[in-house]
Every structure is written in structure tokens, then in C-alpha cells.
């Protein structure tokens, strides 16, 4: 199965276009104000409008007010939402869009119990952050924590780079991977060469 690739924390149109041109499946737009990769709805709209077809757009939120999320969804053509906070299933599912729920693996969480409480989630993003953090820490977690059998798509995040992504895919066999700092030259500024190397590695390990 082909591993899907999402590049999160896109802040510039040129980076989104480079990612799309190199075959990235999805881009992530961060609407959490405390993140160094935060953008507002107008910036996000400009990025999304410039994208070619068949690139999935994902909006990242963390304990945001429902009215604020609804305003972004109204202005920006998002395909999917991603929640990193304490949002309950009803909170996540009220916007008429598929959603991904982030799982803070550093907390020693009971993965099976946690994911079962979000029966309508499209998938789960396993990240190295602790509860109350938005991710993008650049740190990995112990992949051995991840159950071998999955009944819904698993997206692996947390400290992934072009250098370790082949090992990560081989060990975890996720539906998709999500990178931010691992393909940056500085927070929010993506490095085209790193994205290119990432895609080469993903394709190489997928062909094994």
C-alpha cells in the first residue's frame, strides 16, 4: 500500500506549490495562535486557492472556540479538520467535514481506549507531543507503543525526517506520515530539497 504524505505548518504559497509538485498528498494549515506556524484565515485562503486539484487541505485546531472554527471553515476551502486538544467527538464532528484526532503518545495513553471514544474520526494522528501541546516538537516517540492491528487509518508524526522516515514506515506501516519541522529551514519555512528527499525515501520504501 502506498504511504500518504502530509506536510503540516505550511505558511507560504510557494511552499505549498513545491510540496504539491513533488507529489505530497496533503498540506496542513495551522490555526492555533500559539504555534510559530500559525496563519490566519485570509492567508490560508490564498494558499488553498493557489493549489492544483487533488491536494487535500487540512486545518489544524487546538481547543478553539466553535465560532472561530466555523468562520475559518466558511472562508477557507478545507477538506478535513485536525484536532489536537481536548475536543470531544461532538466538538470535532459538528462542522460537516471529516476529521482527524491527534493522540498525544508521550502521555502513555491507552491507544485502544482513546481511539474507541472517537468512533466517527476519519483517522488518528499519533504524535510525540504531550497533552496540551499542538505538536511540531521535532521529537520522536517509541514506535513500539503503537498497536500492530489498526481498524482505522493511522498517521504517524513526531520527529520524522527524510533520514528516518524509511525506518518509521517499515516498522509502523502507517496509512500516512505527517512532517513539519523535519522538512523546514526555519519554523514555517519549508525546504524544497528536504521535501524532495523525503518523497524519494517514501517511494523507495513503498517499493520494497
C-alpha positions as a printed Julia matrix, in Angstrom:
208×3 Matrix{Float64}:
   0.0    0.0    0.0
   1.24   3.48  -0.83
   2.12   5.67   2.14
   0.31   9.01   2.04
   2.33  12.14   2.88
   1.14  15.3    4.6
   3.31  18.37   5.13
   1.97  20.44   8.02
   2.61  24.0    9.08
   2.53  25.49   5.58
   2.69  29.28   5.82
   3.66  30.29   2.28
   2.0   29.71  -1.07
   5.32  28.89  -2.72
   5.95  26.09  -0.22
   2.5   24.63  -0.83
   3.11  24.61  -4.58
   6.52  22.97  -4.2
   5.01  20.29  -1.98
   2.2   19.65  -4.46
   4.64  19.5   -7.35
   6.73  16.9   -5.56
   3.73  14.63  -5.0
   2.69  15.44  -1.43
  -0.87  14.25  -0.81
  -1.96  16.84   1.76
  -0.92  20.11   3.35
  -1.69  21.24   6.88
  -2.65  24.79   7.83
  -2.26  25.7   11.49
  -4.92  27.9   13.11
  -3.53  27.59  16.64
  -2.28  31.06  17.57
   0.48  29.9   19.91
   2.17  27.93  17.16
   5.12  29.51  15.3
   3.43  28.18  12.14
   0.11  29.89  12.78
  -1.61  31.64   9.89
  -4.91  33.48   9.7
  -7.87  32.57   7.51
  -7.03  35.08   4.77
  -3.5   33.68   4.4
  -4.9   30.17   4.35
  -7.46  31.1    1.69
  -4.71  32.44  -0.57
  -2.66  29.25  -0.18
  -5.62  26.94  -0.81
  -6.78  28.94  -3.83
  -3.36  28.56  -5.45
  -3.21  24.77  -5.07
  -3.79  22.43  -8.01
  -6.51  19.74  -7.84
  -6.18  16.54  -5.8
  -4.17  18.03  -2.92
  -6.06  17.6    0.36
  -6.2   20.64   2.62
  -6.27  20.08   6.39
  -6.97  22.73   9.04
  -5.35  22.19  12.44
  -7.09  23.46  15.58
  -6.49  23.09  19.29
  -9.26  23.85  21.79
 -10.5   26.67  19.55
 -13.9   28.3   20.01
 -16.54  26.74  17.75
 -17.39  30.13  16.27
 -13.75  30.67  15.3
 -13.53  27.26  13.63
 -16.81  27.83  11.81
 -15.53  31.18  10.5
 -12.4   29.55   9.09
 -14.39  26.71   7.52
 -16.71  29.24   5.87
 -13.84  31.24   4.34
 -11.26  28.55   3.57
 -11.99  25.51   1.38
 -10.76  22.83   3.75
 -11.18  19.12   3.03
 -10.5   17.86   6.54
 -10.06  19.12  10.11
  -7.41  18.02  12.6
  -7.89  18.46  16.35
  -5.03  18.47  18.87
  -6.75  19.45  22.1
  -9.39  18.13  24.47
 -12.18  18.28  21.89
 -14.82  15.61  22.38
 -16.31  13.72  19.4
 -19.29  16.07  19.22
 -16.94  19.07  19.1
 -14.95  17.55  16.25
 -17.88  16.38  14.17
 -20.08  19.46  14.09
 -18.61  21.17  11.02
 -19.72  18.82   8.27
 -16.17  17.77   7.4
 -14.13  14.61   8.05
 -11.78  14.98  10.99
  -8.55  13.51  12.31
  -7.91  13.34  16.05
  -4.35  13.71  17.31
  -3.16  11.32  20.01
  -0.51  12.56  22.47
   1.68   9.45  22.7
   4.1   10.9   25.28
   1.39  10.69  27.92
   1.49   6.88  27.97
  -2.07   6.92  26.68
  -4.21   3.81  26.27
  -4.4    4.0   22.5
  -7.22   1.48  22.01
  -9.43   3.07  24.67
  -8.76   6.6   23.44
  -9.45   5.92  19.78
 -12.6    3.94  20.56
 -14.05   7.1   22.11
 -13.92   8.82  18.67
 -15.97   6.38  16.55
 -16.56   8.83  13.72
 -12.94  10.01  13.3
 -11.57   9.51   9.79
  -8.22   8.59  11.28
  -5.79   9.22  14.11
  -2.54  11.16  14.09
  -0.02   9.78  16.56
   2.4   12.48  17.64
   5.18  12.9   20.19
   3.59  15.88  21.94
   2.15  15.81  25.43
  -1.43  16.71  26.25
  -1.87  20.47  25.94
   0.71  20.81  23.16
  -0.01  21.23  19.46
   2.79  19.05  18.09
   5.65  20.19  15.88
   8.17  19.38  18.61
  10.65  17.69  16.28
  10.91  14.71  18.66
  10.05  11.08  18.04
   8.31   8.71  20.44
   8.7    4.98  20.97
   7.01   3.45  17.94
   6.75   0.14  19.81
   3.83   1.72  21.72
   1.7    1.54  18.59
  -0.61  -1.5   18.37
   0.12  -3.73  15.39
  -3.52  -4.09  14.38
  -5.44  -0.99  13.32
  -9.08  -0.73  12.34
  -8.81   2.86  11.12
  -6.14   4.87   9.28
  -3.11   5.73  11.37
  -0.98   8.77  10.53
   2.48   8.81  12.09
   4.01  12.13  13.15
   6.61  13.4   15.58
  10.26  13.92  14.73
  10.1   12.4   11.26
  12.79  13.45   8.78
  13.98  12.29   5.35
  16.68  10.38   7.24
  14.41   8.28   9.5
  11.19   8.05   7.5
  12.07   4.76   5.8
  12.68   3.1    9.16
   9.43   4.58  10.51
   7.35   3.28   7.59
   8.98  -0.15   7.72
   8.35  -0.52  11.45
   4.9    1.05  11.8
   3.42   0.63   8.3
   1.13   3.63   8.74
  -1.54   4.78   6.34
   0.25   8.11   6.2
   3.03  10.25   7.62
   2.95  13.88   8.73
   6.02  16.13   8.81
   6.56  19.74   9.76
   9.91  20.69  11.31
  11.63  17.75   9.61
  11.35  19.44   6.21
  11.97  23.05   7.29
  14.84  25.52   7.09
  13.15  27.55   9.88
   9.73  27.35  11.58
   7.06  27.71   8.9
   9.55  27.88   6.02
   9.76  24.61   4.11
  12.92  23.34   2.42
  12.28  22.07  -1.12
  15.35  19.79  -1.12
  14.24  18.16   2.13
  10.74  17.54   0.77
  12.23  16.07  -2.39
  14.47  13.75  -0.37
  11.52  12.78   1.79
   9.42  11.79  -1.21
  12.3    9.76  -2.67
  12.64   7.84   0.59
   8.9    7.22   0.88
   8.73   5.89  -2.68
  11.81   3.75  -2.16
  10.48   2.02   0.95
   6.99   1.64  -0.57
   8.5   -0.26  -3.5
  10.15  -2.91  -1.3
